[in-house]
Amino acid sequence: MSLFSRCLHIFLAVLIFSSSAFGAWEELQDLVVTGDLNGRSSLDFRKKARNVQFLVPQGSEGTVVETRKLAKTGSYGIKVRLTKVGESKAKNLPKVGDETWVYFSQKDPWLTLKDKEGAEVQDPEVALTSKAIKDGEGLPAEGTVTPHLPTKDEVLREQKPEPAPVSEDPNLAKNSDPTKTEGSFCAECSTTQPGTTEQNRKDIGEVAKEVDSTPRPQPRPQVADIPSEKWKNFPSVARYSTSRSVEKSIKYGMRNKEARSKKLCYRYVKRAILGGDLVNDYLPGAKAVNAVGDLKRRGFINMMEDPRYKKLIKNPQDAPKGAILVYRHGTDRKHAGHAEIKTDWGSKGGYVSDFYRPTSRPLYNRVLVGVMIKE
């Protein structure tokens, strides 16, 4: 084999490995601005920087030309070639075809990203990281770093603080009547009533009899007791749903959810299962509909494909606690889909992703394709 052929084989092998390791970087294509942004001539996004070219108004669209991860903030600079300029009364507006840098914050994004098929990307971090790695070959630009997917330590450090505990008046907790400061009060009782000693002995005897007659607690069964009759005969499901990892993942999801959807469901679900130790690394996919395959490669099974379980699951409420639910769009097969975590059994609780959805609020035009658990 010639030297040229060997080099060609090595290059193709590296290219294939890079594509599989970081996701398909060619997915990231266009963006839509969902709020007014400053368009800058360089990667300097400081307030005092004098590089603002114009205002990129809400509704503008463009093609992603280049991405870089910023060293100080961990957010991204995105170079975009504008294909549409939104409406605005501002004087300094760009023209179609202009190229400019805009800022993308993971915590408060003001733009959405689309893949080459026009579907919305639900985990921009994956898409931006993959494209930044491709674009950043060679010497990195000043103020940027080589991007990587989040580690477990980073995910735990970035979670929201625990909510402050609600203090309660112990007296009110004992009595439903807020006008009383004690649970009960005897106006006729006194320490000088006759027969106090004899009454105390009688009370002690009654207590002793009651203790002797009280049934002893039974040893805890091997399979955790669960409130769902449907899944009591499946020990592996019960063990998964009552595991510490599931509890931690649900707690992480509920602690970090937003007040409303930011259309970043898969990103929030991936952080919750990584922060809760259900997986050991950050999943590489950018769209929720691909979560079934991503999770299978990490030891999960799809209960909807398993002959033991598939007849028992007809809707999301049938899924066991802690299951990761994956949906596709009902009519648009190119849609990014949706992912969420079941927070309790049956109709109790709800579902958490980048927001919390109670069971009483159905998903519109979504088809359940995956109920993922670990056995």
C-alpha positions in Angstrom: 0.0 0.0 0.0 1.4 3.4 -1.0 2.0 6.2 1.5 -0.9 8.2 0.0 -3.3 5.3 0.4 -2.3 4.8 4.0 -2.8 8.6 4.8 -6.2 8.5 3.1 -7.3 5.5 5.2 -6.2 7.2 8.4 -8.0 10.4 7.5 -11.2 8.6 6.7 -11.0 6.6 10.0 -10.5 9.8 12.0 -13.4 11.5 10.2 -15.7 8.6 10.9 -14.7 8.5 14.6 -15.1 12.2 15.0 -18.6 12.1 13.5 -19.7 9.3 15.8 -18.1 10.8 18.9 -19.5 14.3 18.7 -22.8 13.7 16.7 -23.4 14.7 13.1 -21.8 18.2 13.0 -23.4 18.8 9.6 -26.8 18.8 11.4 -26.4 22.4 12.6 -27.5 24.7 9.8 -29.7 27.7 10.4 -30.9 29.8 13.3 -33.9 32.0 14.1 -33.5 35.0 16.4 -36.2 35.1 19.1 -35.2 38.4 20.6 -33.3 41.5 19.7 -29.5 40.8 19.6 -26.4 42.9 18.9 -24.5 42.0 15.8 -20.8 42.3 16.4 -17.8 42.3 14.1 -15.7 40.1 16.4 -15.9 37.6 19.3 -15.7 40.3 22.0 -19.1 40.4 23.7 -18.2 42.7 26.6 -20.5 45.7 27.2 -17.7 48.2 26.8 -16.5 46.6 23.5 -17.0 49.0 20.5 -17.6 46.3 17.9 -21.5 46.5 17.6 -22.3 46.7 13.9 -26.1 46.8 14.1 -29.2 45.4 15.8 -30.3 42.0 14.7 -34.1 42.2 15.4 -36.4 39.4 16.5 -37.6 37.2 13.6 -34.3 37.4 11.8 -32.9 34.2 10.3 -29.5 33.1 9.0 -27.1 30.4 8.1 -24.6 29.3 10.8 -21.1 30.0 9.4 -18.9 29.4 12.4 -19.1 28.8 16.1 -16.6 29.3 19.0 -16.9 28.5 22.7 -16.0 31.5 24.9 -13.3 30.9 27.6 -14.8 33.0 30.4 -18.5 32.3 30.2 -18.7 28.9 28.6 -21.3 30.3 26.2 -20.9 30.5 22.4 -20.3 33.0 19.8 -22.1 32.2 16.5 -21.1 33.8 13.2 -24.2 34.0 11.1 -24.9 35.0 7.5 -28.3 36.7 7.5 -31.0 35.4 5.1 -33.9 37.3 6.5 -34.0 40.5 8.6 -36.9 40.9 11.1 -39.1 43.9 11.3 -37.9 46.7 13.6 -38.1 50.5 13.9 -34.4 50.7 14.8 -32.2 52.7 12.4 -29.1 50.6 12.4 -30.4 47.3 10.8 -28.4 44.8 8.8 -29.0 43.7 5.2 -29.6 40.3 3.9 -26.2 38.7 3.2 -24.4 40.5 6.1 -22.2 38.3 8.3 -22.1 39.0 12.1 -21.3 37.5 15.4 -24.2 36.9 17.9 -24.0 35.7 21.5 -25.7 32.4 22.6 -26.2 31.9 26.3 -27.1 28.4 27.5 -29.1 29.7 30.4 -31.1 32.3 28.5 -31.0 31.7 24.8 -32.5 34.3 22.5 -32.3 32.2 19.3 -33.2 28.7 18.2 -31.1 26.4 16.0 -32.2 24.2 13.2 -30.6 21.3 11.4 -30.2 20.8 7.7 -33.7 19.4 7.4 -35.3 22.4 9.1 -36.0 20.6 12.4 -35.4 22.4 15.7 -32.4 21.3 17.6 -33.4 20.5 21.3 -29.8 20.3 22.7 -27.9 23.3 21.2 -24.9 22.5 23.4 -24.3 19.3 21.5 -24.7 20.8 18.1 -22.6 23.9 18.9 -19.9 21.9 20.6 -19.6 19.6 17.6 -19.5 22.4 15.1 -17.1 24.4 17.2 -14.7 21.4 17.3 -14.9 21.2 13.5 -14.5 25.0 13.0 -11.8 25.4 15.6 -9.2 23.1 14.1 -5.7 24.6 14.3 -4.9 27.6 16.4 -7.9 28.7 18.5 -9.2 32.3 18.3 -8.3 34.6 21.1 -10.7 34.3 24.1 -12.0 30.9 23.1 -11.4 27.4 24.3 -11.6 23.9 22.8 -15.2 22.9 23.6 -16.4 19.6 25.2 -19.6 18.1 26.4 -20.5 18.7 30.1 -19.0 16.4 32.7 -20.9 15.1 35.7 -19.1 17.5 38.0 -20.0 20.4 35.7 -23.6 19.4 35.6 -23.8 19.2 39.4 -22.1 22.6 39.8 -24.4 24.3 37.5 -27.7 23.2 39.0 -30.0 25.6 40.8 -29.7 26.0 44.6 -32.0 24.1 46.8 -35.2 26.0 47.7 -35.4 27.4 51.2 -37.5 25.2 53.6 -40.9 26.6 54.5 -41.0 27.3 58.3 -44.2 26.3 60.1 -45.6 27.1 63.5 -45.5 23.8 65.4 -48.6 24.7 67.4 -50.6 25.3 64.2 -49.3 22.1 62.8 -50.9 20.2 65.8 -54.2 21.9 65.7 -56.3 23.0 62.7 -57.8 25.9 64.8 -55.3 28.8 64.4 -56.9 30.6 67.4 -55.5 28.0 69.8 -51.8 27.7 70.6 -51.9 24.1 71.9 -53.3 20.9 70.5 -55.7 20.4 73.5 -56.5 22.2 76.7 -58.3 20.8 79.8 -59.8 23.7 81.9 -60.8 21.4 84.8 -57.6 19.5 85.1 -55.2 20.3 88.0 -52.2 18.7 89.8 -54.2 18.4 93.1 -56.9 16.1 91.8 -57.4 13.0 94.1 -56.2 9.6 92.9 -53.4 10.9 90.7 -50.9 8.2 91.7 -53.3 5.3 91.2 -54.4 6.7 87.9 -50.8 6.9 86.7 -50.2 3.3 87.6 -53.4 2.3 85.8 -52.3 4.3 82.7 -48.8 2.6 82.7 -50.4 -0.8 82.8 -52.7 0.0 79.9 -49.7 1.3 77.9 -47.8 -1.9 78.6 -50.7 -4.1 77.4 -51.1 -2.0 74.3 -47.3 -2.4 73.5 -47.5 -6.1 74.0 -50.5 -6.4 71.7 -49.0 -4.2 68.9 -47.9 -6.3 66.0 -44.2 -6.3 65.3 -43.1 -4.8 61.9 -42.5 -7.4 59.3 -39.1 -7.8 57.6 -38.7 -5.7 54.5 -39.3 -7.8 51.4 -36.6 -8.2 48.8 -38.7 -6.2 46.2 -39.7 -2.7 47.3 -43.3 -2.2 48.0 -44.7 0.0 45.2 -48.2 1.6 44.9 -48.7 0.4 41.4 -50.5 -3.0 41.1 -49.5 -3.3 37.5 -45.8 -3.4 38.1 -45.7 -5.4 41.5 -45.1 -8.6 39.6 -42.0 -7.2 37.8 -39.2 -7.0 40.4 -36.7 -5.5 37.9 -39.1 -2.6 37.2 -39.7 -2.1 40.9 -36.0 -2.0 41.7 -35.4 0.5 38.9 -38.2 2.8 39.9 -37.4 2.8 43.6 -33.6 3.1 43.1 -31.6 6.0 44.5 -30.5 7.0 41.0 -34.1 7.5 39.8 -34.9 9.5 42.9 -31.8 11.7 42.3 -32.6 12.2 38.7 -36.2 13.2 39.4 -35.0 15.5 42.2 -32.5 17.1 39.8 -35.1 17.6 37.1 -37.6 19.2 39.5 -35.0 21.4 41.0 -33.7 22.7 37.7 -36.9 23.0 35.6 -38.1 26.3 34.2 -41.5 28.0 34.7 -42.3 27.2 31.1 -40.9 25.3 28.2 -37.8 26.7 26.5 -37.9 24.0 23.8 -34.7 22.5 25.3 -36.4 19.4 26.7 -33.7 16.9 25.7 -30.9 19.0 27.1 -32.6 19.2 30.5 -33.4 15.5 30.6 -29.8 14.6 29.7 -28.5 16.7 32.6 -31.0 15.2 35.0 -30.1 11.6 34.3 -26.4 12.5 34.4 -26.7 14.4 37.6 -28.7 11.5 39.1 -26.2 8.8 38.0 -28.5 7.0 35.6 -25.8 7.4 33.0 -22.0 8.1 33.2 -21.6 10.5 30.4 -23.5 13.3 28.6 -25.6 11.8 25.8 -24.3 13.0 22.4 -27.6 13.4 20.4 -29.1 16.8 19.6 -32.7 15.8 19.1 -35.1 14.0 21.6 -36.5 11.6 19.0 -33.1 10.0 18.9 -33.0 9.3 22.6 -34.2 5.7 22.3 -31.0 4.7 20.5 -28.8 6.9 22.7 -30.1 5.3 25.9 -30.0 1.7 24.5 -26.3 2.1 24.0 -26.0 2.9 27.7 -27.9 -0.2 29.0 -31.5 1.0 28.8 -34.3 -1.1 27.3 -37.4 0.2 25.5 -40.4 -1.3 27.3 -42.6 -0.7 24.3 -40.4 -3.2 22.3 -40.2 -5.8 25.1 -42.8 -8.6 24.9 -43.0 -8.7 28.7 -44.1 -5.1 29.0 -45.4 -3.7 25.7 -49.0 -4.8 26.2 -49.1 -3.1 29.6 -48.2 0.4 28.2 -50.9 2.1 26.2 -50.2 5.7 27.2 -47.7 7.7 29.3 -49.6 7.2 32.6 -49.0 3.4 32.3 -45.2 4.0 32.4 -43.5 3.2 35.7 -42.0 5.9 37.9 -38.6 7.2 36.6 -39.0 6.0 33.1 -37.7 8.3 30.4 -40.5 8.9 27.8 -39.6 9.6 24.2 -42.0 11.0 21.6 -42.1 11.7 17.9 -44.3 14.2 16.1 -47.6 12.8 15.0 -47.3 14.0 11.4 -43.9 15.5 10.8 -41.3 12.8 10.8 -38.5 15.4 10.6 -39.6 17.0 13.9 -37.1 16.9 16.8 -39.7 15.1 19.1 -39.9 15.4 22.9 -38.4 13.7 26.0 -39.4 13.8 29.7 -39.0 11.8 32.9 -42.0 10.3 34.8 -42.0 11.6 38.3 -44.4 9.2 40.0 -46.6 6.2 39.5 -49.8 6.2 37.4 -51.6 9.5 37.3 -49.8 10.8 40.4 -47.1 13.4 39.9 -46.4 14.3 36.3 -43.5 14.6 33.8 -40.4 16.8 34.0 -38.1 18.0 31.2 -37.2 21.7 30.8 -40.6 22.3 32.5 -43.1 20.4 34.6 -46.1 18.9 32.9 -48.9 17.4 35.0 -50.7 14.3 33.8 -53.8 16.4 33.3 -52.1 18.3 30.5 -51.7 16.1 27.4 -49.0 16.6 24.8 -50.4 17.8 21.5 -49.7 15.8 18.4 -47.0 13.6 19.9 -46.7 9.8 19.6 -45.0 7.8 22.4 -42.2 5.7 20.9 -40.0 4.9 23.9 -40.4 4.1 27.6 -36.8 3.6 28.7 -35.7 1.9 31.9 -32.6 0.0 33.2 -33.1 -3.5 34.4 
